[in-house]
Amino acid sequence: MADDSRAHDADTRATDAAAADPAAVAPEASAPEPADPPRWLRRTVAFLAGQTVSLFGSMLVQYAVFWYLTITYQSGLIMTLAAVFGFLPQAIVSIFGGVWADRHNRKLLIMGADAAIAATTLTLAIIMMTGVDAVWLIFATLAIRSAGAGIQTPAVSALLPQVVPTRHLIRVNGVFGSVQSAMALLAPAAAGAIYAAAAISNDGSATSLIPIFFIDVVTAIIGIGILAFIAVPTIRRAADVQTGYFADLVDGVRYVAHHAFVRWLLVLFAIIFVLTVAPSNLTPLMLVRSFPAGAAQDVVNLAVLEVSFSIGMVLGGILIATFFAKRSRIGLIITSSLLFGALSIGLGLSPSIWVFFGFMFLTGLIVPFFSTPSMTLLQETVEPERQGRVFGFVGIVMSVAMPFGMLVFGPLADVVPIEMLLVAAGILTFVVVGAAVGLPAGRRAVAAARQAAGAADPASGAAAAESAMHESDRV
């Protein structure tokens, strides 16, 4: 009885101590982290491998088509039309693509969209083999491929958290970014070699694109085949009531409108794509105009420009996955946004082609410091059943902001030196991003974003979280 009394007293004192000081509880008392699903790594590697192969073919087409338009027409208006047809359909389709990704099998959506894109490219190749190579056919193909991306992109972004445990997302996204960048490193070199060889035998006509179109079809088939054999866990909707598409779309709009972090990030995406991505699409045109070297050498220089950018992205993705995986997500996003402005100014002031290549390398280096933490925060903070719609809205913002920026900068490029446009865009980036972060409304949004990030942002302390909860109510 005495031993039982002492044991009871000891338990009481331990309980009281734990209540007074939670840190005093033994490590064994804390809830263990959930175990990773079996074979998640194998499924992740297979999924990323298939998407990388498919992406490689798409990159070949993207580079070759834009090089052909740049060298053949050397027109800011043509580049603007290419951007509009290449991005605006994605924005329109993404309105529904995000809802479909939340309502239907994401795996089948990815496979179907990839198959439709490949079929369109194959059709264009066959038409060109008959001797018809009108530029409107290229624009029509770009539009259909863009529409397919409006379905595929939100589905891919929303499917990844289904196979990757949450605590591994930042590293997997960083590695995936590096792999994609490695493909982007190989793709321009391969596209340059294939396109240059075909251009020589076809006098630089549009039929030079046919071999690359066939390669894209093959890579799409490989990507679809790999994905077909991957088992993907099913996401169950939070509510059992089946709602209509319009109701899901309205729910997604309300969610974005009332989610301070998502709303702020979408605004930042719009700023970057209008003031940085759109003007940077004119850098190939600036290269051909400001550093002319003849048609054959122009292809080589364009390939070197893309390779420089891709090498930077590879290194940036590696740095994110290794040394910066635990850094403040919000801090990385803001810093990289400001650096985009500085690098745009540097591109515009480049005195030689090699300095131009150097600034392009640095621009690629910074891209993962913006894109990886942005995507990771969305995957970590948005409920799985709503991720398709949220990533759909991300696609809408990017796909609208890009052609909108080109509608401004593209025609101007035919009357104003592109160098001046890049410098002006960089200065505007400083001003607008600074306002988005520094003004009272911006500070409240950043505070709400840190609170929404929660444990995903290790730099957010308890005081910052408490302040964010109060500030987010006033956003």
C-alpha positions as CSV (number, residue, x, y, z in Angstrom):
1,M,0.0,0.0,0.0
2,A,2.9,2.4,0.8
3,D,4.4,1.6,-2.6
4,D,1.1,2.3,-4.3
5,S,0.8,5.6,-2.5
6,R,4.2,6.7,-3.5
7,A,3.6,5.7,-7.1
8,H,0.3,7.7,-7.1
9,D,2.1,10.8,-5.6
10,A,4.8,10.5,-8.2
11,D,2.3,10.4,-11.0
12,T,0.5,13.4,-9.6
13,R,3.7,15.4,-9.3
14,A,4.7,14.5,-12.9
15,T,1.2,15.5,-14.2
16,D,1.4,18.8,-12.3
17,A,4.9,19.5,-13.7
18,A,3.8,18.7,-17.2
19,A,0.9,21.1,-16.9
20,A,3.2,23.9,-15.6
21,D,6.0,23.3,-18.1
22,P,5.1,21.3,-21.2
23,A,8.7,21.3,-22.2
24,A,9.5,19.2,-19.2
25,V,7.6,16.2,-20.6
26,A,9.8,13.4,-21.7
27,P,10.4,13.1,-25.5
28,E,8.5,9.8,-25.4
29,A,5.3,11.6,-24.5
30,S,5.2,13.6,-27.7
31,A,3.2,12.2,-30.5
32,P,5.4,10.4,-33.0
33,E,5.5,11.7,-36.6
34,P,3.3,9.7,-38.9
35,A,5.1,7.0,-40.9
36,D,5.7,7.6,-44.6
37,P,3.5,5.6,-46.9
38,P,5.1,2.4,-48.2
39,R,6.8,2.8,-51.6
40,W,6.1,6.5,-51.8
41,L,9.6,7.2,-53.0
42,R,9.3,4.7,-55.8
43,R,6.0,6.2,-57.0
44,T,7.4,9.7,-56.7
45,V,10.5,8.9,-58.8
46,A,8.4,7.2,-61.5
47,F,5.9,10.1,-61.6
48,L,8.6,12.7,-61.9
49,A,10.5,10.7,-64.5
50,G,7.5,10.4,-66.7
51,Q,6.7,14.1,-66.4
52,T,10.3,15.0,-67.1
53,V,10.4,13.0,-70.3
54,S,7.1,14.5,-71.5
55,L,8.4,18.0,-70.5
56,F,11.5,17.5,-72.5
57,G,9.6,17.0,-75.7
58,S,7.4,20.0,-74.9
59,M,10.6,22.1,-74.3
60,L,12.0,21.1,-77.7
61,V,8.8,22.3,-79.4
62,Q,8.7,25.6,-77.4
63,Y,12.3,26.5,-78.2
64,A,12.2,25.6,-81.8
65,V,8.9,27.4,-82.5
66,F,9.9,30.6,-80.8
67,W,13.3,30.5,-82.5
68,Y,11.7,30.1,-85.8
69,L,9.4,33.0,-85.3
70,T,12.1,35.2,-83.9
71,I,14.6,34.6,-86.7
72,T,12.1,34.6,-89.5
73,Y,10.0,37.6,-88.5
74,Q,12.1,39.6,-86.0
75,S,8.9,41.3,-84.9
76,G,7.7,42.2,-81.5
77,L,4.1,41.9,-82.7
78,I,4.6,38.3,-83.9
79,M,6.2,37.5,-80.5
80,T,3.2,39.0,-78.8
81,L,0.8,36.9,-80.8
82,A,2.8,33.8,-80.0
83,A,2.6,34.7,-76.3
84,V,-1.2,35.3,-76.5
85,F,-1.9,32.1,-78.3
86,G,0.6,30.2,-76.2
87,F,-0.7,31.3,-72.8
88,L,-4.2,32.9,-72.9
89,P,-6.1,29.6,-73.7
90,Q,-4.4,28.0,-70.7
91,A,-5.9,30.8,-68.5
92,I,-9.4,30.2,-69.9
93,V,-9.2,26.5,-69.5
94,S,-7.6,26.7,-66.1
95,I,-10.9,28.2,-64.8
96,F,-12.4,24.7,-65.2
97,G,-9.2,22.7,-65.1
98,G,-8.7,23.3,-61.4
99,V,-12.3,22.2,-60.7
100,W,-11.8,19.1,-62.8
101,A,-8.6,18.3,-60.9
102,D,-10.6,18.4,-57.6
103,R,-13.5,16.4,-58.9
104,H,-12.0,13.8,-61.1
105,N,-9.1,11.4,-61.3
106,R,-6.0,13.6,-61.6
107,K,-3.9,10.8,-63.1
108,L,-6.4,10.3,-66.0
109,L,-6.6,14.1,-66.5
110,I,-2.9,14.3,-66.9
111,M,-2.8,11.4,-69.3
112,G,-5.7,12.7,-71.4
113,A,-4.3,16.2,-71.7
114,D,-0.9,14.9,-72.7
115,A,-2.4,12.7,-75.3
116,A,-4.5,15.5,-76.8
117,I,-1.4,17.8,-77.0
118,A,0.6,15.0,-78.7
119,A,-2.2,14.4,-81.2
120,T,-2.4,18.1,-82.1
121,T,1.4,18.3,-82.6
122,L,1.3,15.1,-84.8
123,T,-1.5,16.6,-86.9
124,L,0.5,19.8,-87.5
125,A,3.6,17.8,-88.5
126,I,1.6,15.8,-91.0
127,I,0.0,19.0,-92.5
128,M,3.5,20.6,-92.8
129,M,4.7,17.5,-94.7
130,T,2.2,18.3,-97.4
131,G,3.8,21.7,-97.9
132,V,1.4,23.9,-95.9
133,D,3.3,25.9,-93.3
134,A,1.2,29.1,-92.7
135,V,2.0,30.9,-89.5
136,W,-1.6,30.7,-88.4
137,L,-1.3,26.9,-88.1
138,I,1.6,27.4,-85.7
139,F,-0.5,29.8,-83.6
140,A,-3.5,27.4,-83.7
141,T,-1.3,24.6,-82.4
142,L,0.2,26.8,-79.7
143,A,-3.4,27.6,-78.6
144,I,-4.5,23.9,-78.4
145,R,-1.3,22.9,-76.6
146,S,-1.9,25.8,-74.1
147,A,-5.5,24.7,-73.5
148,G,-4.2,21.2,-72.7
149,A,-1.7,22.7,-70.3
150,G,-4.7,24.4,-68.5
151,I,-5.9,20.9,-67.7
152,Q,-2.6,19.2,-67.1
153,T,-0.7,21.8,-65.0
154,P,-3.1,22.1,-62.0
155,A,-3.6,18.3,-62.1
156,V,0.2,17.7,-61.9
157,S,0.6,20.2,-59.1
158,A,-2.3,18.8,-57.1
159,L,-1.3,15.1,-57.7
160,L,2.2,15.5,-56.3
161,P,1.1,15.8,-52.6
162,Q,-0.9,12.6,-53.1
163,V,2.2,10.6,-53.5
164,V,4.7,12.7,-51.5
165,P,4.4,13.0,-47.7
166,T,4.0,16.6,-46.6
167,R,7.3,16.8,-44.8
168,H,9.2,15.9,-47.9
169,L,7.5,18.3,-50.3
170,I,10.0,21.1,-50.2
171,R,12.9,18.8,-51.0
172,V,11.0,16.9,-53.7
173,N,9.9,20.1,-55.3
174,G,13.5,21.3,-55.2
175,V,14.8,18.1,-56.7
176,F,12.1,18.2,-59.3
177,G,13.0,21.7,-60.2
178,S,16.6,20.7,-60.6
179,V,15.6,17.8,-62.8
180,Q,13.4,20.0,-64.9
181,S,16.2,22.5,-65.2
182,A,18.6,19.8,-66.2
183,M,16.2,18.9,-69.0
184,A,16.0,22.6,-69.8
185,L,19.8,22.5,-70.1
186,L,19.7,19.6,-72.5
187,A,16.6,20.7,-74.5
188,P,17.9,23.9,-76.0
189,A,21.2,22.2,-77.0
190,A,19.2,19.4,-78.6
191,A,16.7,21.7,-80.1
192,G,19.5,23.9,-81.5
193,A,21.2,20.9,-83.1
194,I,18.1,19.4,-84.6
195,Y,16.6,22.6,-85.7
196,A,19.8,23.9,-87.2
197,A,20.4,20.7,-89.2
198,A,16.8,20.7,-90.4
199,A,16.9,24.4,-91.3
200,I,20.0,23.9,-93.5
201,S,18.3,21.2,-95.5
202,N,15.0,23.1,-95.6
203,D,16.3,26.7,-96.2
204,G,15.0,27.7,-92.7
205,S,11.3,27.1,-93.6
206,A,8.7,26.0,-91.1
207,T,9.2,22.4,-92.2
208,S,12.4,22.5,-90.2
209,L,10.2,22.0,-87.1
210,I,8.8,18.6,-88.3
211,P,11.5,16.4,-86.7
212,I,11.1,18.1,-83.3
213,F,7.3,17.7,-83.5
214,F,7.7,13.9,-84.0
215,I,10.1,13.7,-81.0
216,D,7.5,15.5,-78.9
217,V,4.9,12.9,-79.8
218,V,7.3,10.1,-78.8
219,T,8.2,11.6,-75.4
220,A,4.4,12.2,-74.7
221,I,3.7,8.5,-75.3
222,I,6.6,7.5,-72.9
223,G,5.3,9.9,-70.2
224,I,1.7,8.6,-70.5
225,G,2.9,5.0,-70.4
226,I,4.9,5.5,-67.2
227,L,2.1,7.3,-65.5
228,A,-0.4,4.5,-66.4
229,F,1.4,2.1,-64.1
230,I,1.6,4.3,-61.1
231,A,-0.8,3.7,-58.2
232,V,-2.1,7.0,-56.9
233,P,-4.0,7.3,-53.6
234,T,-7.6,8.6,-53.9
235,I,-8.5,11.9,-52.4
236,R,-11.9,12.0,-50.8
237,R,-13.9,15.2,-50.7
238,A,-14.5,16.7,-47.3
239,A,-18.2,16.7,-47.8
240,D,-20.3,13.8,-49.1
241,V,-22.7,16.1,-50.9
242,Q,-22.0,16.2,-54.6
243,T,-22.0,19.8,-55.9
244,G,-22.0,21.1,-59.4
245,Y,-19.1,22.5,-61.3
246,F,-20.3,26.1,-60.9
247,A,-20.7,25.6,-57.1
248,D,-17.1,24.2,-56.9
249,L,-15.8,27.1,-59.0
250,V,-17.6,29.6,-56.8
251,D,-16.2,27.9,-53.7
252,G,-12.7,28.1,-55.2
253,V,-13.2,31.8,-55.9
254,R,-14.4,32.5,-52.3
255,Y,-11.6,30.4,-50.9
256,V,-8.9,32.4,-52.7
257,A,-10.7,35.7,-51.9
258,H,-10.7,35.0,-48.2
259,H,-7.4,33.2,-47.9
260,A,-4.9,36.1,-47.2
261,F,-1.8,34.1,-48.1
262,V,-3.1,32.7,-51.4
263,R,-4.5,36.1,-52.4
264,W,-1.2,37.8,-51.7
265,L,0.8,35.2,-53.5
266,L,-1.4,35.4,-56.6
267,V,-0.9,39.2,-56.7
268,L,2.9,38.7,-56.5
269,F,2.7,36.1,-59.3
270,A,0.9,38.6,-61.5
271,I,3.5,41.3,-60.8
272,I,6.4,39.0,-61.6
273,F,4.9,37.6,-64.8
274,V,3.9,41.1,-66.1
275,L,7.1,42.9,-65.2
276,T,9.7,40.1,-65.4
277,V,8.6,37.1,-67.4
278,A,6.9,39.0,-70.2
279,P,9.9,41.4,-70.9
280,S,12.3,38.4,-70.6
281,N,10.5,36.8,-73.5
282,L,11.9,39.6,-75.7
283,T,15.5,38.7,-74.8
284,P,15.8,36.3,-77.8
285,L,14.6,39.2,-80.0
286,M,17.1,41.5,-78.4
287,L,19.9,39.0,-78.9
288,V,19.1,38.7,-82.7
289,R,18.8,42.5,-83.1
290,S,21.6,43.8,-80.8
291,F,24.2,41.1,-81.4
292,P,23.5,39.9,-85.0
293,A,25.7,37.1,-86.2
294,G,23.9,35.5,-89.2
295,A,21.1,33.0,-89.3
296,A,23.2,29.9,-88.4
297,Q,25.1,31.6,-85.6
298,D,21.9,33.2,-84.3
299,V,20.5,29.7,-83.6
300,V,23.7,28.9,-81.7
301,N,23.5,32.1,-79.7
302,L,19.8,31.5,-78.9
303,A,20.7,28.0,-77.7
304,V,23.5,29.4,-75.5
305,L,21.1,32.0,-74.1
306,E,18.7,29.2,-73.0
307,V,21.5,27.0,-71.8
308,S,22.8,29.8,-69.6
309,F,19.4,30.3,-68.1
310,S,18.9,26.5,-67.6
311,I,22.3,26.1,-65.9
312,G,21.3,28.8,-63.4
313,M,18.0,27.0,-62.7
314,V,19.8,23.7,-62.1
315,L,22.1,25.3,-59.6
316,G,19.3,27.2,-58.0
317,G,17.2,24.1,-57.6
318,I,20.1,22.2,-56.0
319,L,20.7,25.1,-53.6
320,I,17.0,25.1,-52.6
321,A,16.9,21.4,-52.1
322,T,20.0,21.4,-49.9
323,F,21.0,24.6,-48.2
324,F,17.8,26.6,-48.3
325,A,15.2,23.9,-47.6
326,K,14.6,25.2,-44.1
327,R,14.9,28.9,-44.7
328,S,11.9,31.2,-44.5
329,R,9.6,30.5,-47.5
330,I,8.2,34.1,-47.4
331,G,11.7,35.6,-47.1
332,L,12.9,33.6,-50.2
333,I,9.9,34.7,-52.2
334,I,10.2,38.4,-51.4
335,T,14.0,38.5,-51.9
336,S,13.9,36.7,-55.2
337,S,11.1,39.0,-56.4
338,L,13.3,42.1,-55.8
339,L,16.3,40.3,-57.4
340,F,14.3,39.8,-60.6
341,G,14.0,43.6,-60.9
342,A,17.8,44.1,-60.5
343,L,18.6,41.4,-63.0
344,S,16.2,42.8,-65.6
345,I,18.1,46.1,-65.3
346,G,21.3,44.2,-65.7
347,L,20.1,42.5,-68.9
348,G,19.1,45.8,-70.4
349,L,22.5,47.4,-69.6
350,S,24.6,44.5,-70.9
351,P,27.5,45.9,-72.9
352,S,28.4,42.6,-74.6
353,I,26.8,39.3,-75.5
354,W,28.8,37.4,-72.8
355,V,27.7,39.8,-70.1
356,F,24.1,39.3,-71.4
357,F,24.6,35.5,-71.1
358,G,25.9,36.0,-67.5
359,F,22.8,38.0,-66.4
360,M,20.6,35.4,-68.0
361,F,22.4,32.7,-65.9
362,L,21.7,34.7,-62.7
363,T,18.1,35.1,-63.7
364,G,17.8,31.3,-64.0
365,L,19.6,30.9,-60.7
366,I,16.9,33.0,-58.9
367,V,13.9,31.3,-60.5
368,P,13.8,28.3,-58.1
369,F,14.1,30.7,-55.1
370,F,10.7,32.1,-56.1
371,S,8.8,29.2,-57.7
372,T,9.8,26.3,-55.3
373,P,8.8,28.0,-52.0
374,S,5.7,29.4,-53.6
375,M,4.5,26.0,-54.8
376,T,5.5,24.3,-51.6
377,L,3.6,26.8,-49.4
378,L,0.5,26.3,-51.5
379,Q,0.8,22.5,-51.2
380,E,1.4,22.7,-47.5
381,T,-1.3,25.2,-46.6
382,V,-4.2,24.5,-49.0
383,E,-6.5,21.5,-48.2
384,P,-6.0,18.6,-50.6
385,E,-9.6,18.7,-51.9
386,R,-9.1,22.4,-52.9
387,Q,-5.6,22.2,-54.3
388,G,-6.7,21.6,-57.9
389,R,-8.8,24.8,-57.9
390,V,-6.1,26.8,-56.2
391,F,-3.4,25.7,-58.7
392,G,-5.9,26.3,-61.4
393,F,-6.1,30.0,-60.3
394,V,-2.3,30.1,-60.2
395,G,-2.3,29.0,-63.8
396,I,-4.9,31.5,-64.7
397,V,-2.9,34.4,-63.1
398,M,0.3,33.3,-64.9
399,S,-1.4,32.7,-68.2
400,V,-3.2,36.0,-68.2
401,A,-0.4,38.1,-66.8
402,M,2.1,36.8,-69.3
403,P,0.2,37.8,-72.5
404,F,-1.0,40.9,-70.9
405,G,2.6,42.0,-70.3
406,M,3.5,41.0,-73.9
407,L,0.6,43.1,-75.2
408,V,2.3,46.1,-73.6
409,F,6.0,45.3,-74.2
410,G,5.7,43.4,-77.5
411,P,4.4,46.2,-79.7
412,L,6.7,48.7,-77.9
413,A,9.7,46.5,-78.8
414,D,9.1,47.5,-82.5
415,V,9.4,51.3,-81.7
416,V,11.5,51.3,-78.5
417,P,14.9,49.5,-77.9
418,I,14.3,46.4,-75.9
419,E,17.2,47.4,-73.6
420,M,15.1,50.4,-72.4
421,L,12.1,48.2,-71.9
422,L,14.1,45.8,-69.7
423,V,15.5,48.6,-67.6
424,A,12.1,50.2,-67.2
425,A,10.5,46.8,-66.2
426,G,13.2,46.3,-63.6
427,I,12.6,49.7,-62.0
428,L,8.9,49.1,-62.0
429,T,9.5,45.7,-60.3
430,F,11.3,47.4,-57.4
431,V,8.5,49.9,-57.0
432,V,5.5,47.5,-57.2
433,V,7.1,44.7,-55.2
434,G,8.2,47.2,-52.6
435,A,4.7,48.5,-52.4
436,A,3.2,45.0,-52.2
437,V,5.4,44.3,-49.2
438,G,6.0,47.7,-47.6
439,L,2.6,49.4,-47.6
440,P,0.3,48.8,-44.6
441,A,-2.0,46.5,-46.6
442,G,1.1,44.7,-47.9
443,R,2.5,44.2,-44.4
444,R,-0.8,42.9,-43.2
445,A,-0.8,40.4,-46.1
446,V,2.7,39.3,-45.4
447,A,1.9,38.8,-41.7
448,A,-1.2,36.8,-42.7
449,A,1.0,34.8,-45.1
450,R,3.5,33.9,-42.4
451,Q,0.6,32.8,-40.1
452,A,-0.8,30.7,-42.9
453,A,2.5,29.1,-43.5
454,G,2.7,28.1,-39.9
455,A,5.2,25.4,-39.1
456,A,6.3,25.4,-42.8
457,D,8.1,28.7,-42.3
458,P,10.7,28.1,-39.5
459,A,11.5,31.8,-39.3
460,S,8.0,32.6,-38.1
461,G,8.2,32.9,-34.3
462,A,5.3,32.7,-31.8
463,A,5.1,36.5,-31.6
464,A,4.9,36.9,-35.4
465,A,2.2,34.2,-35.6
466,E,0.2,36.0,-32.9
467,S,0.6,39.3,-34.6
468,A,-0.4,37.8,-37.9
469,M,-3.7,36.4,-36.5
470,H,-4.7,39.9,-35.5
471,E,-3.5,41.5,-38.7
472,S,-5.2,39.0,-41.0
473,D,-8.6,40.0,-39.6
474,R,-8.1,43.5,-40.9
475,V,-6.9,42.5,-44.4
